[in-house]
Amino acid sequence: MGVALIGFLGERPESFRCGWRNGTADSADTEEGTMIGKVYLVGAGPGDPELLTVRAARILGEAEVVLHDGLVSREVVQLAVHAQVIDAGKRCGNNKRVTQEQINAMLVEHARRGRIVVRLKGGDPLIFGRAGEEIAALQAAGIAYEIVPGVTTASCAAAAAGISLTYRRGASSLVFLPGHGGQGKSGNDWPDLNPKGADAPDVTVAVYMPGTDYAALRDRLLAAGMAPSTPCLLVSGVGTDASLSHRTTLAELPSAPDLPAPKILLAGEVVRAVPMTRHHVSQPDIEAEELDVLHNEQWLEQEFDVLVEKA
């Protein structure tokens, strides 16, 4: 459906395109007269191809090389019908298959060969996606690039739950936090989420990659000023048919079920509108064990050629 629409629209005028670019042309001439390609940092959204922007889908259809994260759905990757597809997914722990330095090197090398390169990231590329490191590498190498935003997981999770992330009477601010610390970061570096000391902080918090230690996550949010009675919503597999959710409170978060990754936690008064249901499933006829199998197949099975190059 999305591809047919793209074909109908054709090339959009430059002035109407969405996204940031650091060059005025799709490729540039070197001093030797050879063509230098271009890198697109594209947001794949939460998984459903229909949530891609029209521009993102068109660029995927034109791409010659696609380096995608492990959280990008197969349905989205399959839109790159003409591209060499590289699984550049990094795994937590010590079994990371591709390092960030190798990804940076591949982006630069493929662009130097004159190719249209897409760095495809789950959600929005600028939110906890390490886009800053890739941008720095491209700038240092003199490679033209463009950023194409995507639907971030917090927005999709809220939409699926039927709530607004902000609300004039109870959530005038919105904070995105990573569940794991970056290199050199401590576990207690979150900002004060309740500077006024209110019983119900006027904020909605979205914790990306919340992990499995819900007790530690509760303690961090409490230390940052959130109230024990704060409504919380855990959502797994956002934007997929295998989506699961669990509504609880911050005090009871440690007893929540360990929903499969990828997942997100929404915390704040806006979540109070979500019914207190456990393991809400978008497809009621699928049992929990079958959902786990479907989830693993959807996120981990790869049917494309894998290319791993050293930096």
Stockholm file with secondary structure:
# STOCKHOLM 1.0

chainA/1-311         MGVALIGFLGERPESFRCGWRNGTADSADTEEGTMIGKVYLVGAGPGDPELLTVRAARILGEAEVVLHDGLVSREVVQLAVHAQVIDAGKRCGNNKRVTQEQINAMLVEHARRGRIVVRLKGGDPLIFGRAGEEIAALQAAGIAYEIVPGVTTASCAAAAAGISLTYRRGASSLVFLPGHGGQGKSGNDWPDLNPKGADAPDVTVAVYMPGTDYAALRDRLLAAGMAPSTPCLLVSGVGTDASLSHRTTLAELPSAPDLPAPKILLAGEVVRAVPMTRHHVSQPDIEAEELDVLHNEQWLEQEFDVLVEKA
#=GR chainA/1-311 SS CHHHHHHHHCSCCGGGCCSEESSSSSSEECTTSCEECEEEEEECBTSCGGGSCHHHHHHHHHCSEEEECTTSCHHHHTTCTTSEEEECCCCSTTCCSSCHHHHHHHHHHHHHTTCEEEEEESBCTTSSSCHHHHHHHHHHHTCEEEEECCCCHHHHHHHHHTCCSCBTTTBCEEEEEESSCCTTCCTTCCCCSCTTCCSSCSEEEEEESCCSCHHHHHHHHHHTTCCTTCEEEEEESTTSTTCEEEEEESTTGGGSCCCCSSEEEEESGGGGGSCCCSSEESSTTSCHHHHHHHHHHHHHCCCSCCCCCCC
#=GC SS_cons         CHHHHHHHHCSCCGGGCCSEESSSSSSEECTTSCEECEEEEEECBTSCGGGSCHHHHHHHHHCSEEEECTTSCHHHHTTCTTSEEEECCCCSTTCCSSCHHHHHHHHHHHHHTTCEEEEEESBCTTSSSCHHHHHHHHHHHTCEEEEECCCCHHHHHHHHHTCCSCBTTTBCEEEEEESSCCTTCCTTCCCCSCTTCCSSCSEEEEEESCCSCHHHHHHHHHHTTCCTTCEEEEEESTTSTTCEEEEEESTTGGGSCCCCSSEEEEESGGGGGSCCCSSEESSTTSCHHHHHHHHHHHHHCCCSCCCCCCC
//
